[in-house]
Amino acid sequence: MDLDDTARRPFWPWVFALVITLVTAGGLLVVAQTAAHESERSAADWSGSARAEGWEVPSVAAAAGDAVAASDQTPVTDAVPAPASDAVAPADVVAADPTWTSTVAGRTGIPDRALRAYATAALTVQREQPDCGIGWNTLAGLGAIESAHGTHSGGSLGADGYPDPPIRGIALDGSASAAIGDTDGGVFDGDAVWDRAVGPLQFIPATWQRWGADANGDGAADPNQIDDAALAAARYLCAAGEMTSPAGWRRAVFSYNHLDSYVDDVAATANVYAARAAG
């Protein structure tokens, strides 16, 4: 048969099919990425959730001129606490005043050990990135919702900043999340097959590889340790841009977990903490 006489199929259907395939794959990637962020949170109904406790979101006036407008979706950025005058802190970390943390812990119900980590992280990043504007209460809002400040499922937060028992999310094996194979050899999450969100701020080991911090000065960056996790979370949030405006704050928290409902929950919790801290 003469090849010139062979019927030729039009080329455009193949191009169209290729485009459809690529668009579909892109959509699935977005879904997978969102599922991975949701897995970092691990559970939407942990006992630290402000909405689960029935808290009302207060309308809090700006304090010290650094608070953004309050609403039921935007948190007050409470004044950054004063640094400690005599506390010993690791190099490059600004320690929070223990008198302040003790007083505010009593008013808010946040464990003093956890509050110390959040306030120290806020002070440290304020010095590192003064234009970010992150507040201690934002980090406390994250910690409440992610792990009830390291006390999820009846656990406790030790003086060393480690939850007991360790807090680990589901295996990110693709069955209820994006599939993320092991990236830490099971060092942080105890799973040498799949990654799991770990610690008080629920970092995925793959994310920790970039954002890990050593805030307690023990020579190791560990997402299970609350000082390290709080400082890493503060830097992660500030990487999204300023947090002094409602839009900037929401953008930063959304980058931590890609759900508007999550952003609203963190805002509600942060507002409550700011109001209670003010007395």
C-alpha positions in Angstrom: 0.0 0.0 0.0 1.2 3.4 -0.9 1.8 5.3 2.4 0.5 8.5 0.7 -2.9 6.8 0.3 -3.1 5.8 4.0 -5.9 7.7 5.8 -4.3 10.2 8.2 -6.0 10.9 11.6 -6.2 14.6 12.5 -3.6 15.7 15.0 -5.7 18.1 17.2 -7.6 15.4 19.1 -4.4 14.1 20.5 -3.3 17.6 21.6 -6.7 18.2 23.2 -6.4 14.9 25.1 -2.9 15.8 26.3 -4.2 19.2 27.6 -7.1 17.5 29.5 -4.7 15.0 31.0 -2.3 17.7 32.2 -5.1 19.9 33.7 -6.5 16.9 35.5 -3.1 15.9 36.9 -2.6 19.5 38.1 -6.0 19.4 39.9 -5.1 16.2 41.6 -1.8 17.7 42.7 -3.6 20.7 44.3 -6.0 18.3 46.1 -3.0 16.2 47.3 -1.2 19.3 48.6 -4.2 20.5 50.5 -4.7 17.0 52.0 -1.1 17.1 53.2 -1.6 20.4 55.0 -4.8 19.0 56.6 -2.8 16.0 57.7 -0.3 18.3 59.5 -3.2 19.4 61.7 -4.2 15.7 62.1 -7.6 16.3 63.6 -10.1 19.2 63.5 -11.7 18.3 66.8 -8.8 18.2 69.2 -9.6 19.5 72.6 -7.6 22.7 72.0 -10.1 24.0 69.5 -11.7 27.3 70.6 -14.9 26.7 68.8 -15.2 23.2 70.3 -15.0 24.8 73.8 -17.7 27.2 72.8 -15.7 30.4 73.3 -17.1 33.6 72.0 -14.8 35.8 69.9 -14.4 39.1 71.6 -14.1 42.5 70.0 -10.8 43.6 71.5 -9.5 47.2 71.2 -6.1 47.8 69.8 -3.4 47.6 72.5 -0.2 49.6 72.3 -1.1 50.6 68.7 0.0 47.3 67.2 -3.3 45.4 67.0 -5.1 44.8 63.8 -8.8 45.3 63.5 -10.7 42.6 65.4 -13.5 40.6 63.9 -14.6 37.0 64.1 -12.1 36.2 61.4 -9.2 38.4 62.2 -7.1 38.1 65.4 -5.8 40.8 67.6 -2.0 40.7 67.5 -1.4 41.2 71.2 1.6 43.3 72.3 4.8 41.3 72.3 5.8 40.5 75.9 8.9 42.0 77.4 12.1 39.8 77.2 13.5 38.4 80.3 16.0 40.5 82.2 18.0 37.7 83.7 16.9 34.5 82.0 19.5 32.4 80.3 18.6 31.8 76.6 20.4 30.0 73.8 22.4 32.1 71.4 20.2 34.3 69.2 17.0 33.5 71.1 15.2 36.2 73.1 13.8 34.7 76.2 10.4 35.8 77.5 10.0 37.2 80.9 9.1 34.3 83.3 7.0 36.7 85.4 5.0 37.7 82.3 4.5 34.1 81.2 3.4 33.0 84.7 0.8 35.8 84.9 -0.6 35.3 81.4 -0.6 31.5 81.8 -2.9 32.0 84.8 -5.2 34.3 82.9 -5.4 32.3 79.7 -5.2 28.7 80.8 -2.2 28.1 78.5 0.4 25.9 80.2 3.2 28.1 81.3 5.8 25.9 79.6 4.0 26.2 76.3 3.4 30.0 76.7 7.1 30.5 77.3 7.8 28.8 74.0 5.3 30.9 72.1 6.4 34.2 73.6 10.1 33.5 73.2 9.5 32.6 69.5 7.5 35.8 69.0 10.3 37.9 70.6 13.0 36.2 68.6 11.3 36.7 65.3 10.4 40.2 66.2 14.1 40.9 66.4 14.9 38.9 63.3 12.0 40.2 61.1 10.6 43.3 62.7 8.3 44.0 59.8 6.4 40.6 60.2 4.5 41.5 63.3 3.7 38.0 64.6 2.1 37.9 68.1 2.5 35.3 70.8 -1.2 34.8 70.7 -1.1 33.7 67.1 1.3 30.9 67.9 -0.8 30.0 71.0 -3.8 29.8 68.7 -1.9 27.4 66.5 -0.7 25.3 69.4 -4.2 25.1 70.9 -5.8 23.8 67.8 -2.9 21.5 66.7 -2.3 19.7 69.9 -4.0 21.5 72.9 -0.5 22.9 73.7 1.1 19.4 73.7 -1.6 17.8 75.8 -3.6 16.1 73.1 -5.5 12.9 74.2 -4.7 13.4 77.9 -1.0 13.8 77.5 1.2 16.3 79.2 4.0 18.7 78.3 7.1 18.1 80.2 9.5 20.7 81.6 11.9 19.8 78.8 9.2 20.8 76.3 8.4 17.4 75.0 4.8 16.0 75.0 4.3 12.7 76.8 3.3 10.6 75.0 4.7 11.9 71.7 2.1 13.4 69.4 2.0 11.8 65.9 -0.5 12.1 63.2 -1.7 9.5 60.8 0.6 7.8 58.3 0.6 9.9 55.1 0.2 6.8 53.0 -2.4 8.2 50.5 -5.4 6.5 52.0 -6.7 9.6 53.8 -4.1 12.1 52.7 -1.4 12.9 50.2 1.1 10.1 50.0 4.4 11.3 51.5 7.1 8.7 51.8 9.5 8.6 54.8 12.0 11.5 54.7 13.5 11.3 58.2 14.2 7.6 58.6 11.6 7.5 61.3 13.8 9.7 63.6 11.0 12.2 64.4 7.8 10.4 63.7 8.8 6.8 64.5 7.7 5.6 61.0 10.4 4.6 58.5 7.9 4.0 55.7 5.7 7.1 55.7 5.9 10.6 57.1 3.6 11.6 59.9 2.9 15.1 61.3 4.6 15.3 64.7 4.8 17.4 67.8 2.9 20.3 69.4 2.8 22.2 66.1 2.3 19.2 63.9 5.2 19.5 61.4 5.7 17.0 58.7 9.3 15.8 58.7 9.7 16.8 55.0 8.7 20.4 56.0 10.9 20.3 59.0 13.9 19.6 56.8 13.7 23.2 55.6 12.2 25.0 58.6 13.7 23.2 61.6 15.0 25.3 64.4 17.0 24.8 67.6 15.4 27.2 70.1 16.3 25.5 73.3 20.1 25.3 72.6 20.5 21.6 72.9 22.2 21.3 69.5 19.3 19.5 67.8 16.3 20.8 65.9 13.4 18.6 66.9 9.7 19.2 65.9 8.6 17.2 68.9 10.1 19.9 71.2 7.9 22.9 71.7 10.6 25.6 71.8 12.0 24.4 68.5 8.6 23.9 67.0 7.3 27.3 68.0 10.3 29.2 66.6 10.1 27.2 63.3 6.3 27.9 63.1 6.9 31.7 63.6 9.5 31.8 60.9 7.3 29.7 58.6 4.4 32.1 59.1 6.5 35.2 58.5 7.8 33.8 55.3 4.3 34.5 53.9 4.8 38.2 54.5 3.6 40.8 57.0 1.0 39.8 59.6 0.0 43.2 60.7 -3.0 43.5 58.4 -6.0 41.3 58.3 -5.2 40.1 54.8 -1.6 39.5 55.6 -2.4 37.6 58.8 -4.9 35.3 57.1 -2.5 34.7 54.2 0.2 33.6 56.7 -2.1 31.2 58.7 -3.6 29.8 55.5 -0.1 28.9 54.4 0.2 26.7 57.5 -3.0 24.9 56.7 -4.9 25.5 53.5 -8.4 25.7 55.0 -10.4 28.9 55.6 -12.1 27.2 58.6 -8.7 26.5 60.1 -7.8 30.2 59.8 -11.1 31.2 61.4 -10.5 28.8 64.3 -6.9 30.1 64.9 -8.3 33.7 64.8 -11.0 32.9 67.3 -8.5 31.3 69.7 -5.9 34.1 69.3 -8.6 36.7 70.1 -9.7 34.9 73.2 -6.1 34.6 74.5 -5.4 38.3 73.8 -8.6 39.3 75.7 -7.8 37.1 78.7 -4.2 38.2 78.8 -5.3 41.8 79.0 -7.3 41.0 82.1 
